Amino acid sequence: MRRLSVTPRQNWPAIVESQGMLYHSIDDVPYWDEGVCYEFTSREIDQLEAATLELNRICLKAVQHVLDENRLEQFLIPDAFHDYVRASWNDDDPTIYGRFDLCFDGQSPPKMLEFNADTPTGVIESAVIQWHWLKDLYPTRDQFNSLHEKLIGAWTWLRRNSDLGSQTLYFAGLEAELEDFMNVNYLRDTAIQAGWKTEFIDMSQIGWHDMRRRFLDLNDQPIDLCFKLYPWEWLQRESFGENILFTRTQWIEPAWKCLLSNKAILPILWELFPGHENLLEASFEPLASGEYVAKPIFSREGANIRWFRNHEEHFATDGPYDGPSVYQEVCELPNFDGFHPCLGSWIVGDEAAGLGIREDETLVTGNLSRFVPHYF
Protein backbone atom coordinates (compact mmCIF):
# COMPACT_ATOMS: atom_id res chain seq x y z
CA MET A 1 0.00 0.00 0.00
CA ARG A 2 1.63 3.22 -1.20
CA ARG A 3 0.53 6.82 -1.73
CA LEU A 4 1.77 8.15 -5.07
CA SER A 5 1.81 11.58 -6.70
CA VAL A 6 0.04 11.70 -10.06
CA THR A 7 -0.30 14.36 -12.75
CA PRO A 8 -4.04 15.21 -12.98
CA ARG A 9 -5.71 14.89 -16.35
CA GLN A 10 -5.98 18.08 -18.32
CA ASN A 11 -9.41 19.66 -17.80
CA TRP A 12 -10.32 17.08 -15.19
CA PRO A 13 -13.23 19.12 -13.74
CA ALA A 14 -15.07 19.00 -17.06
CA ILE A 15 -14.34 15.27 -17.36
CA VAL A 16 -15.80 14.34 -13.98
CA GLU A 17 -18.76 16.69 -14.44
CA SER A 18 -19.59 14.90 -17.69
CA GLN A 19 -19.64 11.66 -15.68
CA GLY A 20 -22.11 12.97 -13.12
CA MET A 21 -19.89 14.40 -10.38
CA LEU A 22 -20.94 18.05 -10.07
CA TYR A 23 -19.64 18.38 -6.51
CA HIS A 24 -15.97 17.74 -7.30
CA SER A 25 -14.83 20.87 -5.42
CA ILE A 26 -15.84 22.55 -2.17
CA ASP A 27 -15.16 26.29 -1.99
CA ASP A 28 -12.77 25.92 -4.95
CA VAL A 29 -10.78 23.22 -3.13
CA PRO A 30 -10.92 19.80 -4.85
CA TYR A 31 -12.96 17.17 -3.06
CA TRP A 32 -12.11 14.74 -5.86
CA ASP A 33 -8.28 14.76 -5.79
CA GLU A 34 -6.53 12.98 -8.64
CA GLY A 35 -3.19 14.58 -7.86
CA VAL A 36 -2.48 11.48 -5.74
CA CYS A 37 -3.58 7.87 -5.69
CA TYR A 38 -3.05 4.73 -3.63
CA GLU A 39 -1.40 1.64 -5.03
CA PHE A 40 -2.19 -1.78 -3.54
CA THR A 41 -0.93 -5.27 -4.11
CA SER A 42 -3.28 -8.08 -5.08
CA ARG A 43 -2.71 -9.61 -1.64
CA GLU A 44 -3.85 -6.41 0.07
CA ILE A 45 -6.99 -6.25 -2.06
CA ASP A 46 -7.71 -9.88 -1.17
CA GLN A 47 -7.38 -8.93 2.52
CA LEU A 48 -9.85 -6.08 2.13
CA GLU A 49 -12.34 -8.24 0.25
CA ALA A 50 -12.15 -11.03 2.81
CA ALA A 51 -12.55 -8.59 5.70
CA THR A 52 -15.60 -7.03 4.05
CA LEU A 53 -17.30 -10.38 3.63
CA GLU A 54 -16.45 -11.41 7.19
CA LEU A 55 -17.68 -8.14 8.69
CA ASN A 56 -20.94 -8.44 6.79
CA ARG A 57 -21.37 -11.99 8.12
CA ILE A 58 -20.86 -11.05 11.77
CA CYS A 59 -22.98 -7.90 11.44
CA LEU A 60 -25.95 -10.00 10.35
CA LYS A 61 -25.33 -12.27 13.35
CA ALA A 62 -25.36 -9.17 15.56
CA VAL A 63 -28.77 -8.05 14.23
CA GLN A 64 -30.27 -11.40 15.16
CA HIS A 65 -28.72 -11.16 18.63
CA VAL A 66 -30.07 -7.65 19.26
CA LEU A 67 -33.57 -8.79 18.35
CA ASP A 68 -33.36 -12.07 20.27
CA GLU A 69 -32.19 -10.23 23.40
CA ASN A 70 -34.62 -7.31 23.03
CA ARG A 71 -31.85 -4.70 23.09
CA LEU A 72 -33.49 -2.14 20.79
CA GLU A 73 -33.63 0.47 23.56
CA GLN A 74 -29.83 0.69 23.52
CA PHE A 75 -30.14 1.93 19.93
CA LEU A 76 -32.64 4.66 20.95
CA ILE A 77 -35.23 3.27 18.56
CA PRO A 78 -38.65 4.68 19.50
CA ASP A 79 -40.88 2.11 21.17
CA ALA A 80 -43.48 2.41 18.42
CA PHE A 81 -40.94 1.11 15.88
CA HIS A 82 -39.68 -1.93 17.78
CA ASP A 83 -42.13 -4.38 16.23
CA TYR A 84 -41.68 -2.74 12.82
CA VAL A 85 -37.90 -3.22 12.86
CA ARG A 86 -38.34 -6.79 14.06
CA ALA A 87 -40.85 -7.55 11.29
CA SER A 88 -38.55 -6.04 8.69
CA TRP A 89 -35.81 -8.49 9.72
CA ASN A 90 -38.10 -11.50 10.06
CA ASP A 91 -39.62 -10.79 6.64
CA ASP A 92 -36.13 -10.62 5.13
CA ASP A 93 -36.75 -7.18 3.65
CA PRO A 94 -34.09 -6.78 0.96
CA THR A 95 -30.98 -4.67 1.26
CA ILE A 96 -29.09 -3.20 -1.68
CA TYR A 97 -25.83 -1.76 -0.36
CA GLY A 98 -23.66 -0.49 2.48
CA ARG A 99 -20.11 0.72 3.16
CA PHE A 100 -17.68 -0.41 5.84
CA ASP A 101 -15.20 2.25 6.92
CA LEU A 102 -11.90 0.55 7.64
CA CYS A 103 -8.51 1.38 9.12
CA PHE A 104 -5.83 -0.43 7.09
CA ASP A 105 -2.12 0.11 6.58
CA GLY A 106 -1.33 -2.82 4.29
CA GLN A 107 0.27 -4.75 7.16
CA SER A 108 -2.19 -5.43 9.99
CA PRO A 109 -5.67 -6.86 9.37
CA PRO A 110 -8.28 -4.26 8.36
CA LYS A 111 -10.21 -2.90 11.34
CA MET A 112 -13.83 -1.76 11.20
CA LEU A 113 -14.37 1.80 12.38
CA GLU A 114 -18.10 1.78 11.61
CA PHE A 115 -20.68 0.55 9.10
CA ASN A 116 -22.53 3.06 6.93
CA ALA A 117 -25.36 0.61 6.42
CA ASP A 118 -28.34 2.89 5.78
CA THR A 119 -27.44 5.98 3.74
CA PRO A 120 -23.85 5.72 2.44
CA THR A 121 -22.78 8.26 -0.17
CA GLY A 122 -19.60 8.39 -2.25
CA VAL A 123 -21.16 5.99 -4.74
CA ILE A 124 -20.50 7.99 -7.93
CA GLU A 125 -16.85 8.62 -7.16
CA SER A 126 -16.31 4.99 -6.10
CA ALA A 127 -18.18 3.30 -8.94
CA VAL A 128 -17.70 5.64 -11.90
CA ILE A 129 -15.25 8.52 -11.50
CA GLN A 130 -12.24 6.57 -10.28
CA TRP A 131 -12.92 3.80 -12.82
CA HIS A 132 -12.69 6.22 -15.75
CA TRP A 133 -9.61 7.77 -14.14
CA LEU A 134 -8.02 4.31 -14.09
CA LYS A 135 -8.85 3.64 -17.74
CA ASP A 136 -7.44 7.01 -18.79
CA LEU A 137 -4.18 6.81 -16.84
CA TYR A 138 -3.49 3.18 -15.95
CA PRO A 139 -5.33 1.02 -18.51
CA THR A 140 -3.17 -2.04 -17.78
CA ARG A 141 -3.86 -1.92 -14.03
CA ASP A 142 -6.91 -3.12 -12.13
CA GLN A 143 -9.11 -1.63 -9.43
CA PHE A 144 -11.13 -3.11 -6.57
CA ASN A 145 -14.35 -1.94 -8.17
CA SER A 146 -17.34 -3.91 -9.39
CA LEU A 147 -19.79 -1.56 -7.68
CA HIS A 148 -21.64 -0.43 -10.80
CA GLU A 149 -22.22 -3.94 -12.12
CA LYS A 150 -23.21 -5.33 -8.75
CA LEU A 151 -25.72 -2.51 -8.16
CA ILE A 152 -27.39 -3.29 -11.48
CA GLY A 153 -27.38 -6.96 -10.52
CA ALA A 154 -28.98 -6.24 -7.14
CA TRP A 155 -31.77 -4.16 -8.68
CA THR A 156 -32.30 -6.88 -11.31
CA TRP A 157 -32.64 -9.51 -8.61
CA LEU A 158 -35.12 -7.35 -6.71
CA ARG A 159 -37.25 -6.72 -9.78
CA ARG A 160 -37.44 -10.43 -10.57
CA ASN A 161 -38.06 -11.56 -7.00
CA SER A 162 -40.32 -8.84 -5.62
CA ASP A 163 -44.10 -8.72 -5.80
CA LEU A 164 -43.60 -5.02 -6.58
CA GLY A 165 -41.37 -5.64 -9.58
CA SER A 166 -43.93 -4.20 -11.99
CA GLN A 167 -44.49 -1.07 -9.89
CA THR A 168 -42.69 2.25 -10.02
CA LEU A 169 -39.55 2.34 -7.89
CA TYR A 170 -39.27 5.76 -6.27
CA PHE A 171 -35.96 7.36 -5.35
CA ALA A 172 -36.25 9.89 -2.56
CA GLY A 173 -33.68 12.30 -1.21
CA LEU A 174 -32.99 15.96 -0.57
CA GLU A 175 -32.83 17.78 -3.89
CA ALA A 176 -31.28 20.86 -2.25
CA GLU A 177 -28.24 18.80 -1.18
CA LEU A 178 -26.29 18.40 -4.43
CA GLU A 179 -24.17 15.43 -3.34
CA ASP A 180 -27.21 13.54 -2.04
CA PHE A 181 -29.24 14.42 -5.13
CA MET A 182 -26.54 13.18 -7.51
CA ASN A 183 -25.94 9.99 -5.52
CA VAL A 184 -29.66 9.20 -5.46
CA ASN A 185 -29.95 9.73 -9.18
CA TYR A 186 -26.89 7.64 -9.94
CA LEU A 187 -28.47 4.79 -7.97
CA ARG A 188 -31.69 5.47 -9.84
CA ASP A 189 -29.79 5.12 -13.13
CA THR A 190 -28.48 1.69 -12.10
CA ALA A 191 -32.07 0.64 -11.35
CA ILE A 192 -33.21 1.89 -14.77
CA GLN A 193 -30.48 -0.23 -16.35
CA ALA A 194 -31.92 -3.18 -14.42
CA GLY A 195 -35.32 -2.62 -16.05
CA TRP A 196 -37.18 -0.63 -13.40
CA LYS A 197 -39.61 2.17 -14.07
CA THR A 198 -38.44 4.91 -11.69
CA GLU A 199 -39.30 8.37 -10.39
CA PHE A 200 -37.35 10.83 -8.25
CA ILE A 201 -39.20 12.59 -5.45
CA ASP A 202 -37.92 15.02 -2.85
CA MET A 203 -38.49 13.78 0.69
CA SER A 204 -40.52 16.91 1.43
CA GLN A 205 -42.89 16.12 -1.45
CA ILE A 206 -43.98 12.72 -0.18
CA GLY A 207 -47.61 13.05 0.86
CA TRP A 208 -49.87 11.04 3.14
CA HIS A 209 -53.55 10.24 2.57
CA ASP A 210 -55.34 9.45 5.83
CA MET A 211 -58.31 7.70 4.26
CA ARG A 212 -56.26 5.56 1.87
CA ARG A 213 -53.49 4.98 4.44
CA ARG A 214 -50.93 5.43 1.69
CA PHE A 215 -47.92 7.56 0.91
CA LEU A 216 -48.49 9.43 -2.35
CA ASP A 217 -46.42 11.26 -4.96
CA LEU A 218 -47.26 14.69 -6.40
CA ASN A 219 -49.75 13.06 -8.79
CA ASP A 220 -51.54 11.27 -5.95
CA GLN A 221 -50.10 7.95 -7.07
CA PRO A 222 -49.27 5.47 -4.30
CA ILE A 223 -45.63 4.96 -3.35
CA ASP A 224 -45.34 1.23 -2.71
CA LEU A 225 -41.58 0.84 -3.13
CA CYS A 226 -39.07 3.57 -2.31
CA PHE A 227 -35.31 3.89 -2.01
CA LYS A 228 -34.60 6.70 0.45
CA LEU A 229 -31.31 8.46 1.04
CA TYR A 230 -32.64 9.65 4.37
CA PRO A 231 -31.68 8.12 7.73
CA TRP A 232 -34.07 5.87 9.59
CA GLU A 233 -33.38 7.70 12.86
CA TRP A 234 -34.73 10.86 11.21
CA LEU A 235 -37.75 9.13 9.70
CA GLN A 236 -38.67 7.59 13.04
CA ARG A 237 -38.83 11.06 14.58
CA GLU A 238 -40.56 13.01 11.80
CA SER A 239 -44.09 14.26 12.39
CA PHE A 240 -45.31 11.88 9.69
CA GLY A 241 -42.94 9.09 10.76
CA GLU A 242 -45.41 6.84 12.52
CA ASN A 243 -47.50 6.69 9.35
CA ILE A 244 -44.81 4.29 8.15
CA LEU A 245 -46.24 1.77 10.61
CA PHE A 246 -49.68 1.81 8.99
CA THR A 247 -48.91 1.42 5.31
CA ARG A 248 -47.51 -1.26 3.05
CA THR A 249 -44.75 0.88 1.52
CA GLN A 250 -41.51 -1.09 1.29
CA TRP A 251 -38.38 0.95 1.97
CA ILE A 252 -34.81 0.51 0.80
CA GLU A 253 -32.70 0.41 2.82
CA PRO A 254 -35.04 -1.62 5.07
CA ALA A 255 -35.82 -0.77 8.68
CA TRP A 256 -33.55 -3.47 10.12
CA LYS A 257 -30.53 -1.64 8.67
CA CYS A 258 -31.08 1.08 11.31
CA LEU A 259 -29.40 -1.31 13.75
CA LEU A 260 -26.23 -1.59 11.70
CA SER A 261 -25.96 2.10 10.86
CA ASN A 262 -26.19 2.91 14.58
CA LYS A 263 -22.88 2.96 16.45
CA ALA A 264 -24.47 0.99 19.28
CA ILE A 265 -23.79 -2.05 17.09
CA LEU A 266 -20.04 -1.68 17.79
CA PRO A 267 -20.14 -2.82 21.45
CA ILE A 268 -22.57 -5.58 20.49
CA LEU A 269 -20.13 -6.91 17.90
CA TRP A 270 -17.29 -6.89 20.43
CA GLU A 271 -19.45 -8.74 22.97
CA LEU A 272 -20.24 -11.42 20.42
CA PHE A 273 -16.81 -11.65 18.81
CA PRO A 274 -14.23 -10.46 21.37
CA GLY A 275 -10.74 -10.25 19.95
CA HIS A 276 -11.90 -10.59 16.34
CA GLU A 277 -9.07 -9.49 14.07
CA ASN A 278 -11.32 -7.12 12.08
CA LEU A 279 -12.92 -5.45 15.11
CA LEU A 280 -11.85 -2.81 17.61
CA GLU A 281 -12.72 -3.16 21.26
CA ALA A 282 -15.90 -1.20 21.96
CA SER A 283 -18.19 -0.71 24.94
CA PHE A 284 -21.11 1.30 26.25
CA GLU A 285 -18.75 2.47 29.02
CA PRO A 286 -15.30 4.12 28.81
CA LEU A 287 -12.58 1.53 28.21
CA ALA A 288 -10.36 0.54 31.12
CA SER A 289 -7.26 1.32 29.06
CA GLY A 290 -8.07 5.02 29.32
CA GLU A 291 -7.37 5.61 25.63
CA TYR A 292 -10.45 5.50 23.42
CA VAL A 293 -12.72 7.53 21.20
CA ALA A 294 -16.28 8.45 22.16
CA LYS A 295 -18.81 8.44 19.34
CA PRO A 296 -22.44 9.58 19.67
CA ILE A 297 -24.50 6.70 18.38
CA PHE A 298 -26.19 8.83 15.69
CA SER A 299 -23.17 10.93 14.66
CA ARG A 300 -22.16 11.24 11.00
CA GLU A 301 -19.22 12.50 8.94
CA GLY A 302 -16.78 12.47 11.86
CA ALA A 303 -18.83 14.96 13.89
CA ASN A 304 -18.63 15.17 17.70
CA ILE A 305 -15.86 12.59 18.00
CA ARG A 306 -13.88 12.86 21.26
CA TRP A 307 -10.49 11.21 21.70
CA PHE A 308 -9.40 10.43 25.26
CA ARG A 309 -5.96 9.71 26.67
CA ASN A 310 -5.72 8.57 30.30
CA HIS A 311 -9.47 9.24 30.46
CA GLU A 312 -8.89 12.93 29.68
CA GLU A 313 -10.12 14.54 26.47
CA HIS A 314 -7.22 14.99 24.09
CA PHE A 315 -9.00 15.97 20.87
CA ALA A 316 -12.58 16.64 19.75
CA THR A 317 -14.45 17.54 16.58
CA ASP A 318 -17.38 19.92 16.31
CA GLY A 319 -20.88 18.98 15.29
CA PRO A 320 -24.59 18.90 16.13
CA TYR A 321 -24.80 15.47 17.78
CA ASP A 322 -25.23 14.75 21.45
CA GLY A 323 -26.86 12.00 23.47
CA PRO A 324 -25.45 8.60 24.41
CA SER A 325 -22.07 7.58 23.02
CA VAL A 326 -20.18 4.35 22.55
CA TYR A 327 -16.51 4.02 23.36
CA GLN A 328 -14.12 2.43 20.88
CA GLU A 329 -10.47 1.48 20.98
CA VAL A 330 -8.26 4.02 19.21
CA CYS A 331 -7.09 2.91 15.79
CA GLU A 332 -5.00 5.68 14.28
CA LEU A 333 -5.36 5.87 10.52
CA PRO A 334 -1.98 5.26 8.83
CA ASN A 335 0.17 8.25 7.95
CA PHE A 336 1.22 8.64 4.32
CA ASP A 337 3.12 11.90 3.79
CA GLY A 338 1.00 13.58 6.45
CA PHE A 339 -2.30 12.28 5.06
CA HIS A 340 -4.51 9.67 6.71
CA PRO A 341 -6.65 7.40 4.48
CA CYS A 342 -9.94 5.88 5.59
CA LEU A 343 -10.93 2.98 3.35
CA GLY A 344 -14.59 2.61 2.46
CA SER A 345 -15.26 -0.97 1.39
CA TRP A 346 -18.60 -1.49 -0.34
CA ILE A 347 -20.98 -4.40 0.11
CA VAL A 348 -23.84 -5.01 -2.34
CA GLY A 349 -26.25 -7.65 -1.15
CA ASP A 350 -23.81 -10.15 0.33
CA GLU A 351 -20.94 -9.46 -2.08
CA ALA A 352 -17.88 -7.27 -1.63
CA ALA A 353 -18.10 -4.67 -4.39
CA GLY A 354 -15.21 -2.21 -4.31
CA LEU A 355 -13.20 0.42 -2.53
CA GLY A 356 -13.39 4.19 -2.10
CA ILE A 357 -10.72 6.11 -0.20
CA ARG A 358 -11.14 9.37 1.75
CA GLU A 359 -8.08 11.06 3.21
CA ASP A 360 -7.43 13.97 5.50
CA GLU A 361 -4.57 15.73 7.25
CA THR A 362 -6.31 14.99 10.55
CA LEU A 363 -7.04 11.59 12.06
CA VAL A 364 -10.81 12.04 11.77
CA THR A 365 -12.42 11.69 8.36
CA GLY A 366 -15.06 14.40 7.91
CA ASN A 367 -17.35 15.78 5.25
CA LEU A 368 -14.52 17.90 3.75
CA SER A 369 -12.03 15.02 3.50
CA ARG A 370 -10.84 14.38 -0.04
CA PHE A 371 -11.70 11.37 -2.18
CA VAL A 372 -8.67 9.86 -3.95
CA PRO A 373 -8.55 7.00 -6.50
CA HIS A 374 -6.64 3.72 -6.28
CA TYR A 375 -5.39 0.81 -8.34
CA PHE A 376 -3.56 -2.47 -7.89
N, C-alpha and C positions, 0 to 999 in steps of 0.2 A: 504494500500500500504506500503510494508516493503521491505527493502534491507537486504538480508540474506547472510551469509557466507556459502559456500558449498565446500565440498571436491571434486576436479576435478576427473573425471574418469581416471583410470590408462591408460596410452598411448593414451590420448585424441587426440593428433595431428594426429596419424594414423587413428583414428576413423573418424574424420571430413574430412580428406583427402579422405578416402574411400567413403564419401558421397558427394564429389564434391567441398569441400572448401579447395582449395590449397593456399589460401591467409590468413590463420588463424593467422599469425604472421607478424609483420612489424619490421624489424631490430631486430629479436629475441625477441621482446616484443609482447605478445599475443594481437591480435585484437579481436579474439573470446575469451571471458573471462568467463569460467564456474566456476571460484572460488567464484563467487557471483551470486545471482539471485534476481528477484523481485517477491514478493508474492502479489497478489491482491485478493480482495473479489469479489464475483459474482456481487454485486451491482456496484463496480467500473468498472468491465468489461462492464456491461450494459451501464454505463455512456459513456465509450469510444466508444462503438458501436453506440449509439444514436448520439453522437457528430459527428462521421464520416459520418453517413448518412445525418445529417442535413447540415454539411459543404459541402458535395457533392451537395446537393440540391441548396444551395444558390450560390455556385460557378457556376453552370449551368445557374442560373438566371443572374449572373454577366456577363457571356459571351454574352448572348443575349443583355444585356444593352449596353455593349461596342460596339457591332456591330450596334445596333439601333441608338446610339448617335455618331457614326463615331469617336471613340476615339482611333483608332489603332495607331496614331502617338505617343500617350503617352507611348506606349509599344515599341517604336523604331523599329517597323516592317517596313522594306523597302516598299516604295510605290508600287513597282512592285508586292508585295505579298498580298496587301490588298484584292483584289478581290478573290484571291486564298484561303485565310483564311476564308473569308466570305462564299465562295462556299463550303468549307469543312464542315462548320457548317450547312449550309442550306441543304446539301446533307446527313446530319446525318452520316458522316464518323465514323466508329466504333472505340471506345476506348477499350483497354483491361484493363489497370491498372493505379494506381497512389498511392502516399503515402502522407498523411497529417502528418506534423511534429507538435506535440502538446506539450504544457506545462501543466502538470497535477501533482497534489500532493495528490490525493485521497480525497481531501476535496472540493476545489472549482471546478466549471465546467472546463472541458478541454478548453484550448485556442489554437487557430491556430497560429503557428509561420509562416508557409508558406506551400505551396502545391507543392510537387515534382510530377508534373503532366505529364511530358514528358519523362524523362529518369531516373526514380528512380532505384537505386541499393539496395543491401541488401536483395535481394529476396531469395537467397539460405539459408542464415543464418536464415531468418524469417520463411521460409516455411518448410525447411528440417532439418537443423542442430539442432535448438532448439527443434524441435518435437522429434527427436531421443534421445536428451538429456533428455527430459521429460520422455519418455518411459523407459529409462535406470534407472533413479534415482527416479522418482515420478510417477510410473505407475497408481496410484489411483487418481492422480490429473488431472486437465484439463488445457487447454491452449487456449487463444484467437488466434486461428490459423486454418483457413480453406483455406489458401492461395493456397496450391497446388491443391486441388480439384476444387476450383473456377477458377483457371487459366485454367485447363483442360476443365472445363465447358464453359468458355468464348471462347476458341479456337474452341470447338465443335459447339457452336452456330454460330460462324463466318463461319465455313466451310459449315454448312447447309444453311446459309442464304445469302451467298455471291455468286455473279456471278463468282468469282474467286476460288470457293471452290475446283475445280479440278486441279488448277494450283499449281506450286511449290511456297511455302511460304519461302521467303528468310529471313535470320536473319543476320543483318549487325551490325558490331561493330568494335572496335579497337583490333585486335588480340594481339598487343604488350602490352596492358593494361590487366594484368591477371585478375583483379577483373571484369572488363567489359566483357572480353572474357568468363569467367565462368558464369556470370549472363546471358549473351545472350544465351549461350548454355544450361543453365538450362531451360530458357523460351522456347527454341527450343524443348527441351525434352518434356515439357508439351504439346506443339503443336503436336508432333509426337504421343503422347498418345491419342490425340484427333482425330487422323486419317489423319493428314496433311503429304504430301510429303514436305520435307524441305531441305534447303541448307544453310550453313554458307558462308558468304562472307565478307572479310575485306572491310571497307568503301573505302579504297584507291584503291580497285580492281574493283569497280563499273565503268563500261565504259559507254560512250555515243556515239550513232551512229547518225550523223547529218541527213543522208538521211532517215533513218527509224524513226527518232524522238523517239528513245527508249533507256532506260537504259538497259545495257547488262551485263551478267556475263562473266567469263573468257572463257566460251565456246560459246560466242556470242548468248546465249539464252536470250530472253527478261525477264526483271524483272518487273512483273506486280503487285506483292504484296510483300511488304517488311516491316518487323519489323526492326526498326533502334534504337540502343542505341547510339544516336548521336543527340545533341540538335538542335532544329529547328533554334535557333538564329545563330548557326554556319552554318547550311545548307543554310540559306537565304543569307549568305555572302560569300560562297565558289565561286570560279571561275566558277564552273559548276552549281551553285545553281539555276540560272534562268531557266535552262533546265527543272527543275521540273514543271514549268508553262506550258510546251509544250508537256507533255507526259501524258499517262493515268495511270502511276504507282500509286498505292494506298499505302499510308504509314501508319504505325502504330508505334507510336502514330500519330493520324491525325494532320493536320496543326492547327486546332482550339485549340488544347491543348497548343500551344505556348502562348496563352493568360493566361492560368492558371498557367503555370510554371514560368511566369514572375512576379516579385514582384510588378509590377504596379497594379496587381489585388487587392492587399491588401487595398489601399485607396478606390478603387472602391467598394469593399465589405463593407467598413465602411460607405461610402456614402449611399449605398442602405439599409444597415441594422445597423444603428447606435445603439450602446448599446447592440448588440447581445451578449448573454452570452458566445458564443464560439469564439468571435472575440476580437482582440485588436485594440484600436484606431490606425488609420493609415492615413497618409496624404502625399501629394506631397510637402508639406512645413513642416519645423520644427514645432513640437507641442508646443502649448502655455505653457504647463506645464514646459517646459525646460528640462524634463528628457525623453529621447527617444533613440532609436537605429536608425542609418542610414544604409540602405542596398542598395548597387547598384542593379539595377533591374535585372541584369544578373548574379549576384554573386552566387557562389556555395560553398558547403562544409564549410560554416562559414567564407569564405574569405572576407576581406575588410569590416568587420562590425565595426562600430564606435558607442560607447556608450557615450551619452552626459548627464551631470548633470548640471543644471542651464545654459544650452546652451553651456557649455564648455566640450571639449572632455575629457572623463574620462578614456577610454579604447578603444583600437583598435586592430584588427587582421590584419596580413599581407595578401597579395594576389595580383593577377594580374588584378583585376577588377577596372574600373573607370567609368566615365560617370554618368548620372542622378541616383539619389537615391530616395527611399521612406523612410518615417520616421514613425516608429512604436513605440507604447507604450512599455515600458520596462515590460517584464514578466520574472522575474528571475526564472530559473529552480530550482525545490526544491533541498534541500541539504540533502543527506543521507550519513552520515559518511564522509563528504567532497567530495562526488561525486554527480554530477548533471545529472539526466537522461532526455533525450529527447525522447519522445514516438512517434514512427513512426507507424501510423495506416493506414493499407492498404485498398484500395478500388479496387474491380474488377468489371468492368461494373458499376452497380449501387448498389453493395452489399458490405458491410463491410466484410473484409476478414482476419483480423488478426493484430498482433502487433509485432513490433520489437523495441528493446530498445538500444539506444546508450548512453553511459555516459562518462563524462569527469570530471577532477578536476577543469576545468574552466567553466565559464557560457556560453561559445560558443562551440557548437558541431562542430567539424571539421573532416577532413578526417582521422585523427589518433585516434579519439575517439573510445572507445571499444564497442563491441556489447555484451550484456549480455542477458541470457534467462530469461523467466518468467513462472509462473504458477498461477492458482487460484484454 
